[in-house]
Structure formats: structure tokens, C-alpha cells
């Protein structure tokens, strides 16, 4: 499968929620976890799609380390989600719409890029930006 295929799966996850953010985690070309934003239904401000996917997978693995895994997200991870990726050891982040894109669409965001969070952390995480960007942006129009 290609990056676009996994991003389409993240978009499908996003459409299940009411805030239109979705994430899938992949290893060895297989989706091993998927989630969407559940902040409103869970009354949990930390229940972003990325955090939910990380929680699902680490509980399933009974291991907090996600070294070797890739997360695909419809929107660039916010500082909290980027931090969760750092702490969990995710090896690669692939996102569609950037934080700047989301701010332009009037989505509530903290204007600190995922790249900045990673650069100031103790981990090297590969970033791939803009995969199916236009399709991800359509979620918010």
C-alpha cells in the first residue's frame, strides 16, 4: 500500500467523529490501530485522534514503545500529540493539512509546529508533510 492509501483510511476515521481529525498507525504495511477525535463525547480534552490511536495500540501491545511504527494523521499533530509521538517513540509522522492550514480554516490550534516540538525533543522522528493535503482540507470546509 502507498502513503495515500493509509491517509485515505485516516480520512475515513475522521469522518466518524464530530471534529474531523483521524489517525491510523501502521507497521509492516498494515494498519494496527485507528482512531478519531473523541474530545466532545468523552469530555476529555486530550482525546485527539493521535492520542486515541496511541492509547489503543500501546494497550493492545502492553508496551508503551511504538518504535518502528508510522502514524498517519489528517491534520498536523498539535504540540500535545507531537509530544505523545515523541514519548511513545513513533518513528515516522505523516500528515495531510498543516497547523497553518488549519488556522487559516478557523480551526482552534496552538501555532507550534510538530517539527518544532520534535526538534526540541530527544528523538528523531521522520516527518512527511502534505500527503493528500487537499482531501484533508476538504474535511473542514
The first five atom37 places (N, CA, C, CB, O) and aatype in JSON, in Angstrom:
{
  "aatype": [20, 20, 20, 20, 20, 20, 20, 20, 20, 20, 20, 20, 20, 20, 20, 20, 20, 20, 20, 20, 20, 20, 20, 20, 20, 20, 20, 20, 20, 20, 20, 20, 20, 20, 20, 20, 20, 20, 20, 20, 20, 20, 20, 20, 20, 20, 20, 20, 20, 20, 20, 20, 20, 20, 20, 20, 20, 20, 20, 20, 20, 20, 20, 20, 20, 20, 20, 20, 20, 20, 20, 20, 20, 20, 20, 20, 20, 20, 20, 20, 20, 20, 20, 20, 20, 20, 20, 20, 20, 20, 20, 20, 20, 20, 20, 20, 20, 20, 20, 20, 20, 20, 20, 20, 20, 20, 20, 20, 20, 20, 20, 20, 20, 20, 20, 20, 20, 20, 20, 20, 20, 20, 20, 20, 20, 20, 20, 20, 20, 20, 20, 20, 20, 20, 20, 20, 20, 20, 20, 20, 20],
  "atom_mask": [
    [1, 1, 1, 1, 1],
    [1, 1, 1, 1, 1],
    [1, 1, 1, 1, 1],
    [1, 1, 1, 1, 1],
    [1, 1, 1, 1, 1],
    [1, 1, 1, 1, 1],
    [1, 1, 1, 1, 1],
    [1, 1, 1, 1, 1],
    [1, 1, 1, 1, 1],
    [1, 1, 1, 1, 1],
    [1, 1, 1, 1, 1],
    [1, 1, 1, 1, 1],
    [1, 1, 1, 1, 1],
    [1, 1, 1, 1, 1],
    [1, 1, 1, 1, 1],
    [1, 1, 1, 1, 1],
    [1, 1, 1, 1, 1],
    [1, 1, 1, 1, 1],
    [1, 1, 1, 1, 1],
    [1, 1, 1, 1, 1],
    [1, 1, 1, 1, 1],
    [1, 1, 1, 1, 1],
    [1, 1, 1, 1, 1],
    [1, 1, 1, 1, 1],
    [1, 1, 1, 1, 1],
    [1, 1, 1, 1, 1],
    [1, 1, 1, 1, 1],
    [1, 1, 1, 1, 1],
    [1, 1, 1, 1, 1],
    [1, 1, 1, 1, 1],
    [1, 1, 1, 1, 1],
    [1, 1, 1, 1, 1],
    [1, 1, 1, 1, 1],
    [1, 1, 1, 1, 1],
    [1, 1, 1, 1, 1],
    [1, 1, 1, 1, 1],
    [1, 1, 1, 1, 1],
    [1, 1, 1, 1, 1],
    [1, 1, 1, 1, 1],
    [1, 1, 1, 1, 1],
    [1, 1, 1, 1, 1],
    [1, 1, 1, 1, 1],
    [1, 1, 1, 1, 1],
    [1, 1, 1, 1, 1],
    [1, 1, 1, 1, 1],
    [1, 1, 1, 1, 1],
    [1, 1, 1, 1, 1],
    [1, 1, 1, 1, 1],
    [1, 1, 1, 1, 1],
    [1, 1, 1, 1, 1],
    [1, 1, 1, 1, 1],
    [1, 1, 1, 1, 1],
    [1, 1, 1, 1, 1],
    [1, 1, 1, 1, 1],
    [1, 1, 1, 1, 1],
    [1, 1, 1, 1, 1],
    [1, 1, 1, 1, 1],
    [1, 1, 1, 1, 1],
    [1, 1, 1, 1, 1],
    [1, 1, 1, 1, 1],
    [1, 1, 1, 1, 1],
    [1, 1, 1, 1, 1],
    [1, 1, 1, 1, 1],
    [1, 1, 1, 1, 1],
    [1, 1, 1, 1, 1],
    [1, 1, 1, 1, 1],
    [1, 1, 1, 1, 1],
    [1, 1, 1, 1, 1],
    [1, 1, 1, 1, 1],
    [1, 1, 1, 1, 1],
    [1, 1, 1, 1, 1],
    [1, 1, 1, 1, 1],
    [1, 1, 1, 1, 1],
    [1, 1, 1, 1, 1],
    [1, 1, 1, 1, 1],
    [1, 1, 1, 1, 1],
    [1, 1, 1, 1, 1],
    [1, 1, 1, 1, 1],
    [1, 1, 1, 1, 1],
    [1, 1, 1, 1, 1],
    [1, 1, 1, 1, 1],
    [1, 1, 1, 1, 1],
    [1, 1, 1, 1, 1],
    [1, 1, 1, 1, 1],
    [1, 1, 1, 1, 1],
    [1, 1, 1, 1, 1],
    [1, 1, 1, 1, 1],
    [1, 1, 1, 1, 1],
    [1, 1, 1, 1, 1],
    [1, 1, 1, 1, 1],
    [1, 1, 1, 1, 1],
    [1, 1, 1, 1, 1],
    [1, 1, 1, 1, 1],
    [1, 1, 1, 1, 1],
    [1, 1, 1, 1, 1],
    [1, 1, 1, 1, 1],
    [1, 1, 1, 1, 1],
    [1, 1, 1, 1, 1],
    [1, 1, 1, 1, 1],
    [1, 1, 1, 1, 1],
    [1, 1, 1, 1, 1],
    [1, 1, 1, 1, 1],
    [1, 1, 1, 1, 1],
    [1, 1, 1, 1, 1],
    [1, 1, 1, 1, 1],
    [1, 1, 1, 1, 1],
    [1, 1, 1, 1, 1],
    [1, 1, 1, 1, 1],
    [1, 1, 1, 1, 1],
    [1, 1, 1, 1, 1],
    [1, 1, 1, 1, 1],
    [1, 1, 1, 1, 1],
    [1, 1, 1, 1, 1],
    [1, 1, 1, 1, 1],
    [1, 1, 1, 1, 1],
    [1, 1, 1, 1, 1],
    [1, 1, 1, 1, 1],
    [1, 1, 1, 1, 1],
    [1, 1, 1, 1, 1],
    [1, 1, 1, 1, 1],
    [1, 1, 1, 1, 1],
    [1, 1, 1, 1, 1],
    [1, 1, 1, 1, 1],
    [1, 1, 1, 1, 1],
    [1, 1, 1, 1, 1],
    [1, 1, 1, 1, 1],
    [1, 1, 1, 1, 1],
    [1, 1, 1, 1, 1],
    [1, 1, 1, 1, 1],
    [1, 1, 1, 1, 1],
    [1, 1, 1, 1, 1],
    [1, 1, 1, 1, 1],
    [1, 1, 1, 1, 1],
    [1, 1, 1, 1, 1],
    [1, 1, 1, 1, 1],
    [1, 1, 1, 1, 1],
    [1, 1, 1, 1, 1],
    [1, 1, 1, 1, 1],
    [1, 1, 1, 1, 1],
    [1, 1, 1, 1, 1],
    [1, 1, 1, 1, 1]
  ],
  "atom_positions": [
    [[0.84, -1.19, 0.0], [0.0, 0.0, 0.0], [0.88, 1.24, 0.0], [-0.95, 0.0, 1.22], [2.04, 1.21, 0.42]],
    [[0.31, 2.34, -0.47], [1.04, 3.6, -0.55], [0.59, 4.53, 0.59], [0.82, 4.26, -1.92], [-0.42, 4.3, 1.25]],
    [[1.37, 5.58, 0.78], [1.04, 6.56, 1.82], [-0.38, 7.11, 1.62], [2.05, 7.72, 1.8], [-1.11, 7.31, 2.59]],
    [[-0.75, 7.33, 0.39], [-2.08, 7.88, 0.11], [-3.18, 6.93, 0.57], [-2.23, 8.16, -1.37], [-4.23, 7.38, 1.04]],
    [[-2.96, 5.64, 0.45], [-3.95, 4.66, 0.9], [-4.16, 4.75, 2.41], [-3.51, 3.23, 0.51], [-5.29, 4.72, 2.89]],
    [[-3.06, 4.87, 3.14], [-3.18, 4.97, 4.6], [-3.82, 6.31, 5.0], [-1.8, 4.83, 5.26], [-4.58, 6.36, 5.97]],
    [[-3.5, 7.38, 4.26], [-4.13, 8.67, 4.57], [-5.63, 8.62, 4.28], [-3.46, 9.81, 3.76], [-6.41, 9.22, 5.01]],
    [[-6.04, 7.92, 3.24], [-7.47, 7.76, 2.98], [-8.16, 7.04, 4.15], [-7.69, 6.98, 1.67], [-9.31, 7.34, 4.47]],
    [[-7.46, 6.11, 4.77], [-8.01, 5.43, 5.95], [-8.12, 6.39, 7.12], [-7.12, 4.22, 6.33], [-9.09, 6.33, 7.88]],
    [[-7.15, 7.28, 7.28], [-7.22, 8.29, 8.34], [-8.39, 9.24, 8.08], [-5.89, 9.08, 8.44], [-9.09, 9.64, 9.01]],
    [[-8.6, 9.6, 6.82], [-9.73, 10.46, 6.45], [-11.04, 9.76, 6.78], [-9.68, 10.84, 4.93], [-11.97, 10.38, 7.3]],
    [[-11.13, 8.47, 6.49], [-12.35, 7.7, 6.82], [-12.59, 7.7, 8.33], [-12.23, 6.25, 6.3], [-13.73, 7.81, 8.78]],
    [[-11.52, 7.57, 9.11], [-11.66, 7.63, 10.57], [-12.17, 9.01, 10.98], [-10.31, 7.33, 11.27], [-13.06, 9.12, 11.83]],
    [[-11.6, 10.05, 10.39], [-12.0, 11.42, 10.74], [-13.5, 11.63, 10.54], [-11.22, 12.43, 9.9], [-14.14, 12.31, 11.34]],
    [[-14.05, 11.05, 9.51], [-15.48, 11.22, 9.2], [-16.38, 10.55, 10.21], [-15.77, 10.68, 7.82], [-17.59, 10.81, 10.23]],
    [[-15.83, 9.68, 11.05], [-16.62, 9.02, 12.09], [-16.86, 9.94, 13.29], [-15.92, 7.74, 12.56], [-17.83, 9.76, 14.03]],
    [[-16.0, 10.93, 13.47], [-16.09, 11.82, 14.62], [-16.8, 13.11, 14.28], [-14.72, 12.11, 15.16], [-17.23, 13.31, 13.14]],
    [[-16.91, 13.99, 15.26], [-17.57, 15.26, 15.0], [-16.59, 16.42, 14.88], [-18.56, 15.55, 16.1], [-17.02, 17.55, 14.69]],
    [[-15.31, 16.16, 14.99], [-14.33, 17.22, 14.81], [-13.39, 16.94, 13.63], [-13.52, 17.41, 16.07], [-12.49, 17.73, 13.37]],
    [[-13.6, 15.85, 12.94], [-12.97, 15.56, 11.65], [-11.45, 15.44, 11.64], [-13.35, 16.61, 10.72], [-10.79, 15.83, 10.68]],
    [[-10.91, 14.91, 12.71], [-9.49, 14.54, 12.75], [-9.43, 13.02, 12.89], [-8.73, 15.26, 13.94], [-10.13, 12.44, 13.71]],
    [[-8.58, 12.4, 12.08], [-8.44, 10.95, 12.13], [-6.99, 10.54, 12.08], [-9.21, 10.31, 11.0], [-6.13, 11.29, 11.62]],
    [[-6.71, 9.33, 12.57], [-5.33, 8.82, 12.58], [-5.34, 7.31, 12.42], [-4.6, 9.23, 13.9], [-6.25, 6.62, 12.89]],
    [[-4.31, 6.82, 11.75], [-4.06, 5.38, 11.71], [-2.58, 5.16, 11.99], [-4.47, 4.75, 10.32], [-1.73, 5.97, 11.62]],
    [[-2.28, 4.05, 12.65], [-0.89, 3.68, 12.92], [-0.6, 2.43, 12.12], [-0.63, 3.45, 14.46], [-1.39, 1.49, 12.08]],
    [[0.57, 2.45, 11.48], [0.94, 1.39, 10.53], [2.29, 0.8, 10.91], [0.97, 1.94, 9.09], [3.2, 1.51, 11.35]],
    [[2.4, -0.5, 10.73], [3.69, -1.18, 10.84], [3.71, -2.31, 9.82], [3.95, -1.73, 12.3], [2.72, -3.02, 9.65]],
    [[4.83, -2.46, 9.14], [4.98, -3.5, 8.13], [3.85, -3.47, 7.11], [5.04, -4.87, 8.8], [3.32, -4.51, 6.7]],
    [[3.49, -2.25, 6.7], [2.49, -2.02, 5.65], [1.08, -2.48, 6.04], [2.91, -2.74, 4.39], [0.24, -2.75, 5.17]],
    [[0.81, -2.57, 7.37], [-0.52, -2.96, 7.86], [-0.98, -1.95, 8.91], [-0.49, -4.4, 8.46], [-0.2, -1.5, 9.74]],
    [[-2.27, -1.61, 8.85], [-2.86, -0.75, 9.88], [-3.02, -1.58, 11.14], [-4.23, -0.14, 9.42], [-3.66, -2.63, 11.13]],
    [[-2.45, -1.09, 12.24], [-2.53, -1.81, 13.51], [-3.39, -1.09, 14.54], [-1.14, -2.03, 14.07], [-3.75, -1.66, 15.57]],
    [[-3.72, 0.17, 14.27], [-4.62, 0.93, 15.14], [-5.2, 2.08, 14.34], [-3.88, 1.46, 16.42], [-4.55, 2.63, 13.45]],
    [[-6.43, 2.45, 14.67], [-7.05, 3.6, 14.02], [-7.97, 4.27, 15.03], [-7.85, 3.18, 12.73], [-8.52, 3.63, 15.93]],
    [[-8.13, 5.58, 14.87], [-8.96, 6.33, 15.83], [-9.33, 7.68, 15.24], [-8.22, 6.51, 17.17], [-8.8, 8.12, 14.22]],
    [[-10.26, 8.32, 15.92], [-10.67, 9.68, 15.57], [-10.79, 10.49, 16.85], [-12.01, 9.69, 14.77], [-10.7, 9.95, 17.95]],
    [[-10.99, 11.78, 16.69], [-11.08, 12.69, 17.82], [-12.38, 12.42, 18.57], [-11.01, 14.17, 17.34], [-13.46, 12.42, 17.97]],
    [[-12.29, 12.2, 19.88], [-13.47, 11.95, 20.72], [-13.55, 12.91, 21.9], [-13.46, 10.51, 21.23], [-14.11, 12.57, 22.94]],
    [[-13.0, 14.1, 21.73], [-12.97, 15.09, 22.81], [-14.37, 15.35, 23.35], [-12.34, 16.4, 22.32], [-14.6, 15.3, 24.56]],
    [[-15.32, 15.63, 22.45], [-16.67, 16.01, 22.9], [-17.41, 14.86, 23.55], [-17.48, 16.53, 21.72], [-17.98, 15.03, 24.63]],
    [[-17.41, 13.68, 22.92], [-18.18, 12.59, 23.5], [-17.54, 12.04, 24.77], [-18.33, 11.48, 22.49], [-18.25, 11.53, 25.64]],
    [[-16.22, 12.13, 24.89], [-15.54, 11.63, 26.08], [-15.35, 12.7, 27.16], [-14.2, 11.07, 25.7], [-14.92, 12.39, 28.27]],
    [[-15.68, 13.95, 26.82], [-15.41, 15.07, 27.74], [-13.97, 15.03, 28.22], [-16.37, 15.02, 28.95], [-13.67, 15.22, 29.4]],
    [[-13.08, 14.79, 27.26], [-11.65, 14.63, 27.55], [-10.86, 15.48, 26.55], [-11.21, 13.13, 27.47], [-10.76, 15.11, 25.37]],
    [[-10.3, 16.59, 26.98], [-9.57, 17.45, 26.06], [-8.32, 16.82, 25.45], [-9.19, 18.71, 26.76], [-7.76, 17.35, 24.5]],
    [[-7.88, 15.7, 25.99], [-6.71, 15.03, 25.43], [-7.08, 13.93, 24.43], [-5.87, 14.43, 26.55], [-6.19, 13.27, 23.9]],
    [[-8.35, 13.73, 24.16], [-8.8, 12.62, 23.31], [-8.73, 12.97, 21.82], [-10.23, 12.22, 23.68], [-9.69, 12.79, 21.08]],
    [[-7.57, 13.46, 21.41], [-7.33, 13.73, 19.99], [-7.12, 12.4, 19.27], [-6.09, 14.67, 19.79], [-6.81, 11.38, 19.9]],
    [[-7.28, 12.4, 17.96], [-7.17, 11.17, 17.17], [-5.83, 10.46, 17.4], [-7.34, 11.48, 15.68], [-5.79, 9.25, 17.59]],
    [[-4.74, 11.23, 17.38], [-3.41, 10.62, 17.55], [-3.27, 9.99, 18.93], [-2.31, 11.67, 17.33], [-2.77, 8.86, 19.05]],
    [[-3.69, 10.7, 19.96], [-3.6, 10.18, 21.33], [-4.45, 8.91, 21.45], [-4.07, 11.25, 22.37], [-4.01, 7.91, 22.03]],
    [[-5.66, 8.95, 20.9], [-6.54, 7.78, 20.97], [-5.9, 6.58, 20.27], [-7.9, 8.09, 20.33], [-5.94, 5.47, 20.8]],
    [[-5.32, 6.79, 19.09], [-4.68, 5.68, 18.36], [-3.48, 5.14, 19.14], [-4.22, 6.15, 16.95], [-3.29, 3.92, 19.22]],
    [[-2.69, 6.03, 19.71], [-1.54, 5.6, 20.51], [-2.01, 4.81, 21.73], [-0.69, 6.82, 20.96], [-1.44, 3.77, 22.05]],
    [[-3.05, 5.29, 22.41], [-3.59, 4.58, 23.58], [-4.08, 3.19, 23.21], [-4.72, 5.37, 24.22], [-3.81, 2.22, 23.91]],
    [[-4.81, 3.1, 22.1], [-5.34, 1.81, 21.65], [-4.2, 0.83, 21.4], [-6.19, 1.98, 20.37], [-4.23, -0.31, 21.87]],
    [[-3.19, 1.28, 20.67], [-2.11, 0.37, 20.29], [-1.22, -0.01, 21.47], [-1.26, 0.99, 19.2], [-0.88, -1.18, 21.62]],
    [[-0.84, 0.95, 22.31], [0.04, 0.6, 23.43], [-0.69, -0.33, 24.41], [0.52, 1.88, 24.16], [-0.06, -1.2, 25.02]],
    [[-2.0, -0.15, 24.57], [-2.76, -1.07, 25.44], [-2.79, -2.46, 24.83], [-4.21, -0.54, 25.66], [-2.64, -3.46, 25.53]],
    [[-2.99, -2.53, 23.52], [-3.03, -3.82, 22.81], [-1.67, -4.53, 22.91], [-3.41, -3.62, 21.32], [-1.61, -5.74, 23.14]],
    [[-0.59, -3.76, 22.75], [0.76, -4.33, 22.8], [1.24, -4.59, 24.22], [1.72, -3.41, 22.1], [2.17, -5.36, 24.44]],
    [[0.59, -3.91, 25.18], [1.05, -3.92, 26.58], [2.5, -3.44, 26.65], [0.91, -5.35, 27.19], [3.34, -4.0, 27.35]],
    [[2.74, -2.37, 25.88], [4.09, -1.81, 25.78], [3.95, -0.34, 25.38], [4.98, -2.61, 24.74], [3.24, -0.04, 24.41]],
    [[4.6, 0.58, 26.08], [4.49, 1.99, 25.74], [5.35, 2.43, 24.55], [4.84, 2.82, 26.92], [5.26, 3.57, 24.11]],
    [[6.18, 1.53, 24.03], [7.09, 1.89, 22.94], [6.49, 1.55, 21.58], [8.43, 1.18, 23.11], [6.08, 0.42, 21.32]],
    [[6.47, 2.56, 20.71], [5.99, 2.36, 19.34], [7.1, 2.6, 18.33], [4.8, 3.28, 19.05], [6.87, 3.09, 17.23]],
    [[8.31, 2.25, 18.73], [9.45, 2.36, 17.82], [9.19, 1.48, 16.6], [10.77, 1.95, 18.53], [8.8, 0.32, 16.73]],
    [[9.4, 2.03, 15.41], [9.19, 1.28, 14.18], [7.81, 1.47, 13.58], [9.41, -0.16, 14.44], [7.52, 0.9, 12.52]],
    [[6.95, 2.24, 14.22], [5.6, 2.48, 13.74], [5.51, 3.85, 13.08], [4.58, 2.37, 14.9], [6.28, 4.76, 13.39]],
    [[4.55, 3.98, 12.16], [4.26, 5.24, 11.48], [2.83, 5.63, 11.79], [4.48, 5.13, 9.93], [1.92, 4.79, 11.75]],
    [[2.61, 6.92, 12.1], [1.25, 7.42, 12.31], [0.9, 8.34, 11.15], [1.12, 8.16, 13.68], [1.69, 9.2, 10.76]],
    [[-0.29, 8.15, 10.61], [-0.85, 8.99, 9.55], [-1.99, 9.79, 10.18], [-1.36, 8.14, 8.32], [-2.87, 9.23, 10.81]],
    [[-1.96, 11.11, 9.99], [-2.97, 11.97, 10.59], [-3.49, 12.96, 9.56], [-2.41, 12.7, 11.81], [-2.74, 13.46, 8.71]],
    [[-4.79, 13.25, 9.64], [-5.39, 14.19, 8.69], [-4.88, 15.6, 8.91], [-6.91, 14.15, 8.8], [-4.78, 16.39, 7.96]],
    [[-4.56, 15.94, 10.14], [-4.02, 17.26, 10.47], [-2.69, 17.11, 11.18], [-5.0, 18.05, 11.35], [-2.46, 16.13, 11.9]],
    [[-1.81, 18.07, 10.97], [-0.51, 18.05, 11.64], [-0.71, 17.92, 13.14], [0.29, 19.34, 11.31], [-1.52, 18.65, 13.71]],
    [[-0.01, 17.01, 13.78], [-0.17, 16.86, 15.23], [0.09, 18.16, 15.99], [0.76, 15.76, 15.73], [1.08, 18.85, 15.76]],
    [[-0.82, 18.47, 16.9], [-0.65, 19.64, 17.77], [0.52, 19.37, 18.71], [-1.97, 19.95, 18.57], [1.04, 18.25, 18.74]],
    [[0.95, 20.37, 19.48], [2.07, 20.13, 20.39], [1.84, 18.97, 21.36], [2.34, 21.39, 21.18], [2.78, 18.23, 21.67]],
    [[0.62, 18.8, 21.85], [0.34, 17.69, 22.76], [0.51, 16.36, 22.04], [-1.09, 17.81, 23.35], [1.13, 15.44, 22.56]],
    [[-0.05, 16.25, 20.84], [0.03, 15.0, 20.08], [1.44, 14.74, 19.58], [-0.94, 15.03, 18.9], [1.89, 13.59, 19.56]],
    [[2.14, 15.79, 19.18], [3.55, 15.62, 18.78], [4.36, 15.12, 19.97], [4.14, 16.96, 18.24], [5.23, 14.25, 19.82]],
    [[4.08, 15.66, 21.15], [4.75, 15.2, 22.37], [4.45, 13.73, 22.65], [4.33, 16.05, 23.56], [5.34, 12.98, 23.05]],
    [[3.2, 13.32, 22.45], [2.84, 11.91, 22.65], [3.59, 11.02, 21.67], [1.32, 11.71, 22.5], [3.99, 9.91, 22.02]],
    [[3.77, 11.51, 20.45], [4.54, 10.74, 19.46], [6.0, 10.6, 19.92], [4.48, 11.42, 18.07], [6.6, 9.53, 19.8]],
    [[6.55, 11.68, 20.44], [7.91, 11.63, 20.97], [8.0, 10.63, 22.11], [8.37, 13.03, 21.44], [8.86, 9.75, 22.1]],
    [[7.11, 10.77, 23.1], [7.18, 9.91, 24.28], [6.94, 8.45, 23.94], [6.18, 10.36, 25.31], [7.5, 7.57, 24.58]],
    [[6.1, 8.18, 22.93], [5.82, 6.78, 22.58], [6.89, 6.19, 21.67], [4.47, 6.68, 21.9], [6.97, 4.97, 21.5]],
    [[7.71, 7.04, 21.08], [8.79, 6.54, 20.22], [8.37, 6.27, 18.78], [9.34, 5.3, 20.8], [9.08, 5.58, 18.05]],
    [[7.22, 6.81, 18.37], [6.8, 6.69, 16.96], [7.99, 7.05, 16.08], [5.55, 7.61, 16.64], [8.7, 8.01, 16.38]],
    [[8.21, 6.31, 15.02], [9.37, 6.55, 14.16], [9.1, 7.54, 13.03], [9.82, 5.25, 13.57], [10.01, 8.22, 12.55]],
    [[7.83, 7.63, 12.6], [7.51, 8.5, 11.48], [6.1, 9.06, 11.63], [7.65, 7.73, 10.14], [5.18, 8.36, 12.05]],
    [[5.95, 10.34, 11.27], [4.65, 11.0, 11.26], [4.38, 11.46, 9.83], [4.61, 12.21, 12.27], [5.22, 12.11, 9.21]],
    [[3.21, 11.12, 9.33], [2.78, 11.55, 8.0], [1.47, 12.31, 8.21], [2.6, 10.32, 7.0], [0.53, 11.78, 8.78]],
    [[1.42, 13.56, 7.73], [0.17, 14.32, 7.9], [-0.27, 14.99, 6.61], [0.33, 15.36, 8.98], [0.51, 15.18, 5.67]],
    [[-1.56, 15.34, 6.6], [-2.15, 16.0, 5.44], [-2.1, 17.51, 5.57], [-3.58, 15.55, 5.26], [-1.21, 18.15, 5.0]],
    [[-3.04, 18.08, 6.3], [-3.14, 19.53, 6.47], [-2.2, 20.0, 7.57], [-4.6, 19.95, 6.79], [-2.09, 19.36, 8.61]],
    [[-1.54, 21.12, 7.34], [-0.62, 21.67, 8.35], [-1.39, 22.49, 9.39], [0.45, 22.55, 7.67], [-2.55, 22.84, 9.19]],
    [[-0.72, 22.78, 10.49], [-1.32, 23.63, 11.51], [-1.66, 25.0, 10.91], [-0.37, 23.8, 12.73], [-2.72, 25.55, 11.2]],
    [[-0.79, 25.54, 10.08], [-1.07, 26.83, 9.43], [-2.31, 26.73, 8.55], [0.13, 27.28, 8.59], [-3.13, 27.65, 8.53]],
    [[-2.46, 25.62, 7.8], [-3.67, 25.4, 7.0], [-4.91, 25.41, 7.89], [-3.58, 24.06, 6.24], [-5.91, 26.05, 7.56]],
    [[-4.83, 24.72, 9.01], [-5.97, 24.59, 9.9], [-6.33, 25.92, 10.54], [-5.69, 23.56, 10.98], [-7.51, 26.23, 10.7]],
    [[-5.33, 26.7, 10.91], [-5.59, 28.03, 11.46], [-6.29, 28.89, 10.42], [-4.27, 28.71, 11.92], [-7.22, 29.63, 10.75]],
    [[-5.85, 28.81, 9.17], [-6.48, 29.58, 8.09], [-7.95, 29.2, 7.92], [-5.72, 29.36, 6.76], [-8.76, 30.02, 7.47]],
    [[-8.3, 27.97, 8.27], [-9.69, 27.5, 8.18], [-10.45, 27.71, 9.49], [-9.72, 26.03, 7.81], [-11.54, 27.16, 9.67]],
    [[-9.88, 28.49, 10.39], [-10.5, 28.84, 11.68], [-10.65, 27.66, 12.63], [-11.86, 29.44, 11.42], [-11.55, 27.64, 13.48]],
    [[-9.74, 26.67, 12.49], [-9.7, 25.56, 13.44], [-8.84, 26.0, 14.63], [-9.13, 24.25, 12.77], [-7.78, 26.6, 14.44]],
    [[-9.29, 25.7, 15.84], [-8.53, 26.07, 17.03], [-7.22, 25.27, 17.04], [-9.35, 25.8, 18.33], [-7.24, 24.04, 17.0]],
    [[-6.11, 25.97, 17.1], [-4.79, 25.34, 17.07], [-3.81, 26.14, 17.92], [-4.27, 25.23, 15.62], [-4.0, 27.34, 18.13]],
    [[-2.8, 25.48, 18.4], [-1.65, 26.15, 19.03], [-0.61, 26.26, 17.93], [-1.11, 25.36, 20.31], [-0.22, 25.25, 17.35]],
    [[-0.16, 27.46, 17.65], [0.72, 27.67, 16.5], [2.18, 27.33, 16.82], [0.62, 29.11, 16.02], [3.07, 28.19, 16.82]],
    [[2.39, 26.05, 17.09], [3.73, 25.49, 17.26], [3.74, 24.24, 16.39], [4.09, 25.17, 18.8], [2.94, 23.33, 16.6]],
    [[4.65, 24.19, 15.44], [4.64, 23.06, 14.51], [5.12, 21.78, 15.18], [5.51, 23.37, 13.3], [5.86, 21.79, 16.16]],
    [[4.68, 20.69, 14.6], [5.12, 19.35, 15.02], [6.65, 19.27, 14.87], [4.42, 18.23, 14.16], [7.34, 18.71, 15.72]],
    [[7.14, 19.84, 13.8], [8.58, 19.84, 13.54], [9.35, 20.54, 14.66], [8.88, 20.51, 12.19], [10.42, 20.08, 15.06]],
    [[8.8, 21.66, 15.17], [9.46, 22.37, 16.28], [9.51, 21.52, 17.54], [8.72, 23.69, 16.57], [10.54, 21.47, 18.22]],
    [[8.41, 20.86, 17.84], [8.36, 20.01, 19.04], [9.4, 18.91, 18.93], [6.93, 19.4, 19.23], [10.16, 18.66, 19.87]],
    [[9.45, 18.25, 17.77], [10.41, 17.16, 17.57], [11.85, 17.67, 17.63], [10.15, 16.46, 16.23], [12.71, 17.02, 18.22]],
    [[12.1, 18.82, 17.02], [13.46, 19.38, 17.0], [13.98, 19.65, 18.41], [13.49, 20.67, 16.18], [15.18, 19.58, 18.66]],
    [[13.07, 19.97, 19.33], [13.48, 20.29, 20.7], [13.41, 19.08, 21.62], [12.62, 21.41, 21.26], [13.62, 19.19, 22.83]],
    [[13.11, 17.92, 21.04], [12.99, 16.71, 21.85], [14.29, 15.9, 21.76], [11.79, 15.85, 21.38], [15.27, 16.32, 21.15]],
    [[14.26, 14.76, 22.39], [15.41, 13.86, 22.43], [15.33, 12.78, 21.36], [15.52, 13.22, 23.8], [16.18, 11.89, 21.33]],
    [[14.32, 12.84, 20.48], [14.11, 11.8, 19.48], [14.16, 12.36, 18.08], [12.78, 11.1, 19.72], [13.84, 13.53, 17.85]],
    [[14.57, 11.52, 17.15], [14.49, 11.88, 15.74], [13.29, 11.14, 15.17], [15.83, 11.51, 14.96], [13.24, 9.91, 15.15]],
    [[12.33, 11.91, 14.7], [11.14, 11.33, 14.08], [11.07, 11.88, 12.66], [9.82, 11.67, 14.89], [11.14, 13.09, 12.45]],
    [[10.94, 11.0, 11.7], [10.83, 11.42, 10.31], [9.44, 12.02, 10.09], [11.09, 10.22, 9.33], [8.44, 11.46, 10.53]],
    [[9.4, 13.17, 9.41], [8.14, 13.84, 9.09], [7.91, 13.84, 7.59], [8.13, 15.29, 9.63], [8.83, 14.12, 6.82]],
    [[6.71, 13.51, 7.19], [6.3, 13.63, 5.79], [5.05, 14.49, 5.8], [6.04, 12.21, 5.11], [4.04, 14.15, 6.42]],
    [[5.11, 15.61, 5.1], [4.06, 16.62, 5.15], [3.23, 16.65, 3.87], [4.67, 17.99, 5.41], [3.73, 16.36, 2.78]],
    [[1.96, 17.01, 4.02], [1.12, 17.33, 2.88], [0.58, 16.16, 2.07], [1.87, 18.17, 1.99], [0.16, 16.35, 0.93]],
    [[0.58, 14.95, 2.63], [0.03, 13.8, 1.9], [-1.51, 13.95, 1.84], [0.44, 12.44, 2.59], [-2.17, 14.03, 2.87]],
    [[-2.04, 13.99, 0.65], [-3.48, 14.22, 0.4], [-3.97, 15.48, 1.12], [-4.3, 13.0, 0.86], [-5.07, 15.51, 1.67]],
    [[-3.14, 16.5, 1.1], [-3.46, 17.77, 1.79], [-4.84, 18.31, 1.4], [-2.4, 18.82, 1.47], [-5.64, 18.65, 2.27]],
    [[-5.11, 18.38, 0.1], [-6.39, 18.95, -0.35], [-7.57, 18.13, 0.16], [-6.42, 19.02, -1.88], [-8.59, 18.7, 0.58]],
    [[-7.45, 16.82, 0.13], [-8.53, 15.95, 0.62], [-8.73, 16.15, 2.12], [-8.22, 14.48, 0.32], [-9.86, 16.14, 2.61]],
    [[-7.64, 16.33, 2.85], [-7.74, 16.57, 4.3], [-8.37, 17.92, 4.58], [-6.35, 16.5, 4.95], [-9.18, 18.05, 5.49]],
    [[-8.01, 18.93, 3.79], [-8.59, 20.26, 3.98], [-10.09, 20.24, 3.72], [-7.91, 21.28, 3.06], [-10.84, 20.98, 4.37]],
    [[-10.55, 19.42, 2.79], [-11.97, 19.34, 2.47], [-12.79, 18.89, 3.68], [-12.21, 18.4, 1.3], [-13.98, 19.19, 3.76]],
    [[-12.18, 18.17, 4.61], [-12.89, 17.75, 5.81], [-13.41, 18.96, 6.59], [-11.98, 16.91, 6.7], [-14.43, 18.86, 7.26]],
    [[-12.73, 20.08, 6.5], [-13.04, 21.25, 7.33], [-13.82, 22.32, 6.58], [-11.76, 21.84, 7.86], [-14.11, 23.37, 7.16]],
    [[-14.15, 22.08, 5.33], [-14.94, 23.07, 4.55], [-16.41, 22.75, 4.59], [-14.46, 23.12, 3.09], [-17.22, 23.47, 3.99]]
  ]
}
